[in-house]
Each structure stands twice: as C-alpha cells, then as structure tokens.
Amino acid sequence: MNREFKLPDVGEGLTEADIVSWRVKPGDVISVNQVIVEIETAKSLVELPSPWAGTVAALLVEEGQTVDVGIPIIAIETEARSGQPAPAASSASPVPASPQPDGNPTGVPAVSRDPGQGGERGDGVPTLPGVDRGSSPGGAEPGGRQGGRPPGETQPPGDRPQPVLVGYGVRPGATTRRRRKDPTTRPGSYPATPSLRQPAPAESPPSAASPEATSAGAAKALAKPPVRRLARDLGVDLSVLAGTGPHGSVTHEDVRKAAGEPAVRSGQGSPGSAAVAAPATAAGLDGREERVPVKGVRKHTAAAMVASAFTAPHVTEFLQVDVTETMAAVRRVRDLPELAGVKVSPLLFVARALLTAVARHPMINSSWDEAAQEIVIKRYVNLGIAAATERGLIVPTVKDAHALSLAGLARALEELASTARAGKATPGDLSGGTITITNVGVFGIDAGTPILTPGEAAILAFGVIRDAPWVVDGQLAVRKVTTLSLSFDHRIVDGELGSAVLRDVGSMLEDPIRMLAWS
C-alpha cells in the first residue's frame, strides 16, 4: 500500500520547516527509523526517521522548499496489512489523497493519541513521539514511549515502528498554519498566489489577457512549488509555457529560459507590471544582485530581535576593565589536572563572574510577565552563550550553570560551542535561558549594544582583550584591557541595579580572588 509521510510537528509551536537534503531517492528500500530527510526548523537542523519500512515511491517536495507542518513530503510503498487487500496505487506517482469527513486524507494513517505514542496536536498535524510538549494540546506526555499506530491496528508492541528523534527544533509561541490543496495540482504542490505585479484594470471584466485569467491558468499549469515561486519572482506566466519535465511539467530551466522572452511575462498587457518585473530580472541576470531567502534560523532570529527591540526598553552601560590578573589566572587554571583536556578561555572567568553577580543581585536574572503584570525572578541560572553559526545566530544555554564547579562550567561551555558549530543544538539547548553572554571579542570588536534575548532582562557583551596604557598605583603601565557592555530591560532593571551588576563583574575580572570572597 502507498503511504504518505506528513511533515511532523517535531517541537511545540513548529509551523514550517525547510527541506535541506533528502537521504533517499525513489526506488530505495528503507527500514523503520532510517533517516530519510534532513530539515531545518526555526532553530536547528533535524534528521527525520521513517516510521515505516518499504520502498520510496516518490519524493513529494524538493530540496530547498519550505513546507508547512502536516503536508505530505514523501510517499512510501509498504506491505498491505494482514487481512486487507493492497490498494491499486502506483508506486511511481502517488495519487492525491481525497478528503474524508474527519479531515484526514485517504491513505494517510492517523497517529495514535495514546499517551507517549505521539499523535496529533488537535488540528490533524502528526507529532513525533517521545517529545515532551508540556501542555501542548494533543501532544505526547513527558517520558512517553516512542512509536505509534493507526487506530484499529493490533500490532504487538515489539512490531510497532519506533521512530528515533535525532534532533528537533522549536519556535516558541508560533501557531499552526494550514494551507488548502488545489485539486488540480500534484501532491505537495499548491496554486500560485496572484502576483502583486498584476493589478487588474479598473472596472474591466476578466479576459484571456487579464491578471485573473493569467492566475487561473498558472494555477492549472503543472509545476512544483519552487518552480511557481521562481516564476512569480521572475514575472513569468506559467500558463503559456510548454513544460519539458515529466508529464509536461514546467521546470526551473523552462522558467529561466522564458524569463528573457517578453511574450511570456505575467501581466504583459499591464505596462506597470512589466516595468516592475523587468529590473528585478535584469539584476539577477548580470549578477549585480543576489537574493537570499530568509528562512530557518535567520528567520527566527530576525523575528525574535524585532520583538525584543520593540518590546523591552533597552539601556546599555559600558565599563573598561583591567583584566591582567584574570589572564594570569587563565594560564594557571589551564595547568590544573582537574581541567586537563578542557579548553580554558577568558570567557570561563567572565561566565563565573556573571553567575556570582547574579547571586548577589537576583533581580538581574528575571523576566517580565506581561499577561500577569509581574516580574518573575529566577532562582536558577540557565546561562545563554550567543554563537554565530553558518545558519545564523543561536543562543544555546548551559542549564543550571549556577550549580556547576569551575571545571564543570568549562566542560559545559566547550560542549555547547562544539554542538552549536556542528548545527546539532536541540530545542532543549536553545530554550529556557535566563541571562546571556555574547563574546564579540572573538571578532576583534571592543564593545557593542547587544539586544536582549526575548524573555530575559539582561545580556552582557565581552569585548576583545588588548594591550593598553593603564595607570597602576600612580604609574603608567601596559595592561590587558577589555570593555564590558551590559544591556538590560529598563522595566525591570533600573540604572542603579544595572550599574551594580556591571561594576561587580568588572571588579571580579580585575581581581579574580573576589569571585571566591563573594561566592
């Protein structure tokens, strides 16, 4: 039987993901739990396992495509269940599923809602089992066992598919968006959205050359979503193209070739639309401009930074600090047997100083609850460390950093950095932070005005350490100097508190012995 695997909700609040790379191709024989695709969510890369064993019938979406949760992404030919005849479905070209009264398409197995078995979020979207979703409606309960089966199936526990979650991403606070399929398109494709470049003439009825007719024809053209998107970007009318792909479908090459032919421009009868479309195409052809899609980590970061900048009133203070003694302490600590094989950097001492300052000034480690109109003071510290990766800025966190020894904190920071660089940070790593450090010094930068991580009251920027002239005991000397920048939410942290925290961190970096005295 032909079964379609829908993009699951791999974390609470996920609404979409990008297909990064397929690990299988049509005709491949796959097993349960075999990784079939790598996707990028709002925060991290995720490897999705197959819930079934069988043969890959078709890949329903292309690499680079953004897919909504709940949309079929792959068709797998599996053996028919005992006592049931196999449906007459072609393995090469899966037939679009027809809607059922319960909202689920034919041939798509419903997922068990048994606790711990995965299930649905309550809106028909499948969820992966074994994910702690808290109070997410319809989600699996914490600690649940993995696996799942359609209703009525009576497989013994040992025979059930056991998907293994390799990594998953979360976009907190997001809501589910569901798109309606066009019955004229293939599975996984959607009707083209009418271009804003095609304004209809005022009081003119639709005609063969009108934008309405063009949009309708484009919707009926056989083309995959990425091709439709490219056609919209280049202003190409799909309805007049003769596709060279399978079954006469329009390909990327067809669209690019047609981009230079005025006859196939969308809205050719509208001078305004042609004037808008032509410059964008010309810029793309001569290589003077490049357009980078905003998706995945960058999309999430952009939304979070905008929300933070325009929600919390930011204040930033600066302090230059003589860290000569801290640099000497770093060298001595590197030789300790307790930290053998662990990377020890000045960031370790900055982190320890901030943790000590938090213990002395708990209000700095808090958040603003807008709904309850309360300040929530955290009696624990999940220390966030901003990390620049190839896919964008992420902030993995060291959980309960306040309870770690110096050696434990050093190992946690090293592991966090390597995981972030590899793109394998999980939602658990990327959520729950209470206060953050951003090390701009690694880029050779002295200072900056960092933007708060949403939901936190403060972020500390640590600048580059330079040799600089400094007055010591009335004498001019060359010392190791850095600049600290502390941004804070002025709704929670007033100038006195922010100054006290920054002053204490600076004092401990000037004389690390204070960390022992104040701990």
N, C-alpha and C positions, 0 to 999 in steps of 0.2 A: 504494500500500500504506500501511496505517496503522502508524506507528512511534511508540513511546513513548520519551520522553527522560527518563532517570532523573536524580535529583539526584546530581551527581558529587562525588567527593572532590576539592575544589579546594585542599586543603592537607593535608599529612601529619597524621593524627590526627583529622581532622574527622569527627564522627559525626552532626551535625544542623545545620540552618540554618532561619531564618525567612524566609518569603516576604514581602518588603516591598512590592513592586509589580510587576504584570505590565505589560510594554511592548507586548503584543499581545493580541488577543481572537479568539475563534472566528470563522473565515471570513477572517482576514487572510492575505495571501500574503506569505511571508517568504523570505529568502535565506540562504545559508550565512554564518555569522559575524554575522548581525544579532542585536543584543541583544534577548532575549525576556523576561528577568525580572531583577529586582534582588533579591538575597537578603542577609540579614545573618548572618554567621557569628559565632563566638565573639569575634572581634576587629574585623572591619571589614565594610563594605558591599562586595558583589561583583556585578558585572554578568555574567550568563551569556549566551554567544552560542549560536545554534542550530547544531548540527552538520549539519543538512540544509536543503535548500530544499524548499518545498512550501506547503501550506495548513494553518493551525491548525485541527485538528479539534475539540479540546476542551482546556480548562484543567482538570487533574485535582485541583488543590489551590487553595484560596482564599488571598487576601492575609491576612496575619496568622497563618497556620498554621505550626506548627513541623513540619518534615519530616525524617525520618531519611535519611541518605545511602543511595542505592540504590533509593529509592521513585520511581516514575514521577510526573512533575509536569505533563507536557504531552503531548498526542497530536498528531502532525503527519502529514498525508496527503502522501505523496511518490509520485513516479512509480515504477512497478514496474521492477525491474532487467531488463536485456535477457535474453530467453530464459526469463523466469519470468512466469507469469500473476499479475496483481494479486489479492490475496485479497479475498474479498467481505466487506469490513468497512465499516461505516457511518462516515462522517466526522463525523457529529454526536454519536454516542455510542459511543466505543470499547469493544470487548468485553474483559472482564478476561482477562488472559493466563493460559494454563494452564501448570502447572509441567512442566518437562522433566527427563529423567534427569540432565542436567548442572547442574540448579539454576537455569538461566536460563529466564524465561518466553517463551512463543511470541510472536513479533513484536518482541521486544526484541533489537536487534542486539548481538552480542558485540563487544567492542572489541579491536583488535589488540594483542597483547602485544609487538610488535616494539619494540626499544629506541627511545626518543624518540617513540613513536607514542601515548603514553598507555597505556591498557589497563585492567587490573583489579588491585585490591590483593591478590588472592589469596582474597577472600571473595565474589567476584561483584560487588563495587561498582565502577562505572566511575570512571576517573580522567581528569582533563583533561590533555592532552598539554602538553609544554613546561614542566612544573613540576619543579623539582629536588627530589626526595624523599629524597635521601641513601640510606639503607639500608632505606627503606620497602619491604616485600616486595611485589613485583609492580608497583611504581611505575615511572614513566618515568625514564630515566637523565638526569643533568645534561646540558644542552646539546642535548637531543634535538629533532628537528624536530617541528612540530606536525602534527596530523591524525590520522586513524585510519580503519580499515575493517573490516567484519565478515570473519571467516575465509572464504576461498574467493573473495572479491571481487577482481577483477583490474582495477581502475581504474588508469589511468596516473597517475603522481604529480600531474600538473597538475590532474586531475579530482577528487582527493580533497578531502573537506571539510577546511577549515583553520580550526578554531576559534581565535579570538584571545582570550586571557585579559586582561580589563580590570583586574581586581583580585581578590584571593582572600584567604581567611582561614585561620588555623591555630589549632588548640587543642592545644598540645604534650602528649604523653603520654596523649591520650584513646584509647579503644578503640571499636571499631565495635559498635553495637547493631543487630540486625536484628529486625524485627517480622514476625510471620506474618499473612498476609492471611486474612480471613474470606471464604469463597466466596459468602456471601450479600450481601456489600456491593459497592458500585461500586469501580472502580479508584481508588486513592488514599485510600479510607476504611477504617476499622478498627473492630472490635467495641468497644462501650463497655465500659470496665472497671467491674465491680460497685462501687457506691458503698460507702464505709465507713459511710455513714449507714443502711445497710440490714442490720443484724445479723439473722441467722436465729434464730427461737425455738429454744431448746434442745430436742433430741430430737424436732423436728417435721418430718415429711416434707414435701417441696416440694409446694406447691399453687398454684392460679392467682393467689393474692394474696401468695405468698411472695416474698422477695427473689430467690431463684434463678429463679423463673419470670419475675419482672419483668426481671431482667438478660437472660435469654434473649430475651424479647420485644423489649427495647430494642435488642439486637444485630441483630435482624431488621428493625427499622424502617429505612426508607430516609432516611438523614441523613448529611451530611458531618461529618468530624471536628470542625470548630469548633462545629457545632451540638450534637454529642454532648457536647463539653466544656462548653458553656453549660448544657445540660440537667443535667449532673452537678452543676455549681456551684449551680444554682437548685433542685436536687432535683426535677426534672420527669421523669416516666416517659414515655419516648418511645413505648412500646408501645401506649399508649391515645390517642395523638394522631392526628388526621386531617391529614396534611400538605397544604399549599396550594401547594407548589412543583412543579417539573416532575416528571411521573410519580408524583405523590403524595408527593414527598419532604417531610420536615419542614424548615422554615426557621427562621432566627433569630427572626423575628416570631411564628411559631407557638409557639416555646418561651417567649418573653417574655410573650405573651398568656396562656399557660397557667400561668405562674408564680404568678398570683394566684388560681388555682382549686384549692381543696384536693383535688378529686376526682382530679387528675392528679399529685399528689405521689408521688414514689417512696417505697415502704415506708409507704403510708398506714395499713396495719394495725399498724405498729410505732410506738407513742407516742414512743419515744426518738428515732427518726429524724426525725419531724415536728418535735420540739422543737429538734433541731439545725438543721434546714434553714430553719425559718421566720425566725429572727433575721437570718440572712445575707441572705435575700431582702428583708426589710423594710429593712435598712440600705441595700441597693442602690437601693430604690425611692425613698426620701426624700432621697437624695443626701448623706447624712451621712458615708458612707464611700466610698472609691474603691480598687479593687484594680488594681494594676499588675503585669502578668505579668513575671516575672524571666526574661529571655532575652537572647540575643546578648551584647553587650559587658558588660552589667551582670552577667549570669550567670557569665561567665568571670572577671570581676574579683572577684566575691564568693567564688568557689571559690579563686582564687589568694590572696586576702588571708587567708582562713581557714587555708589550708595554710601560708602563711608565718608567721602569728601563732602557730600551734600547733606549728611545726616548729623554727624558729630562735629561740633565746633572745635577745630584743631588749634592748638597752641604749641609752638616749638621753642625750646630753650637750648642753648649751646654752652659747652664748657670745655676749655682746653686743659689737658691733664698731662703731667709729667709721669710717664709710665716706665721710667728706667728701672725701678725696683721690681715691677711686675715682669719685665722682660728677663731680669736676672732670675726671678722665681720660676719662670717658664723653663729656663735652661736647667735649673736644679731638679725640677719635677720630672723632666724627661729621663733623668738618670735613676729614678726610683724603680725598684723591682716591681712594685705594685702596678706601674704603668708601662711595663715593658711591652713593646709591640703596639702601643697605642699612640696615635698622633696627638701631641700636646701642642696647642697653639695659644696665643693670647686670648682668643675667643673663649677658651675654657675659663679663664680668670674673669673675663667680662660677664660671662653667664653666672659664675658663682657670686660675683659682686651684686648682680641684679637680684638674684634669689635672696641674698642676705638683706638687700634693701627692701624687698617685698615683705619679708618677715618683720622688718621694723616699721613699715608703712603699708598695712594690708589694703587700704583703700585704692592704691595704685593698681591692684590686681582684682579688678571688678568689672562689671558690665551694667549697662543701662537697660532696664526693662520698661519699654515704652507703654506696653499694654497695662501693666500693673502700676506704673509710675513709681518704680522702686529701683534702688541701686543694689545690685547683687554682689556682695563681697565674696570672693572665692577663697576658701581656706586651704586651697591646694594650688600648685603652680604647674600648669601644662605649658612648658616653655616652647614658644614657636621660634624657629630659625628660618628666616627668609632665604630661599635658594633659587638661583637662576638656572633654569634648565633649557634644553633645546626647544621645548614645547611651551616655555613661558615661565613666569614666576609662580612658585608654590611655597607654602609655609608649613612644612611638616613640624610636628610637635613632639617634644620629649615629655611623656606622661609622668606626672608626679615627680618632676625634676627636683622639687624641694627636699625629697626624701633620699636622694642619691648622694653617695660619697663623691669625693673629687674624682676618684678613679672610675666610678660608675657613670658619672656625668660625662667624663671624657670618652668612654666607650659608646655611650648613647649618642653623643654628638657625631662621632666618627661613623657609626652605623647609619644614622639619619642622613648624613651627607652622601654616603655611597648609594643608599637606596634612592634618594632623590635624583642623583645624577643618572642612575640607571632607568629612571622613569617607572619604578616599581612601588612607589609610595601608595599605600592603601588609604581608603577613607578614614580608617582609624588613625593613621599617621597624620592626616591632613585636617582633622577636625578636633574641636574641643579645646583649642588654645585659649590661654588666659592673658598672656603678655608675650611680646615678640621682640627679638633682636634681629636687626638687619646689618650685616657686615659689609658696608660699602667700601671699606678699606682695601678689600681684595681687588677692587677695580682701580686703585690708586686715587680714590676720592677722599678729600678731607672731611666733608660734612654734607648734610642734606636735611631736608624737611620731610621725613618719612610720613606716609599716610597710614593711619591706623588700620589694622586688620579688623574687619567688621566684627562687632561684638566684644571688642577689647577696649580698655581705657588708656593704654599706653604702648608705645613702641620706642625702642632705644636703637639709635644708629651709631655704629662704631667705625670711626674713620681710619685712614691709613696712619701708620706709625712712622714718623720722620725724625731725623736728627734736626734739632732746632736750638737756637740760643735761648738759655733759660737762666734766670737769676736764682742761685742756690747759696743761702747763707750770705747774701750781700755780694756774691761774686758771680760773674758771668761764666756760664759753663755750657757745654754742648750736651743736651739731654735727649732722651727718647720721648717724643711728644705726640699725642693724638687728640682728636676732637670728638667729644660725645654730643649727640643730639637726641633730645627726648621730646617726642610729640605726645600730647595727651588730650583726652576728651575733656573740654573745659566745663561740661555739665557735671562731671564727676570730680575732676581733679582741679583744684584751684592753683593759683600761682605759688602759694606757699608750699603745698604738698609736692607739686611737680619739682620745685627748686630743691626741696629737702631730699627727694629721691635721687635727683641728678647729682647733687652735692655728695651724698653718701657713696654712690657708685664711684665717683671721681676720687674720693678720699681713699677708698679701698684699693683702687688701682695705683694710687700714689704710694700707698704703704699696705701691701697685702696682709700684714700682720693684723690689721683691723678686721679682716674677714674672720679671723679666729676670735678676736675680742668681742665682735658683735653677733656671732653665731649662737 
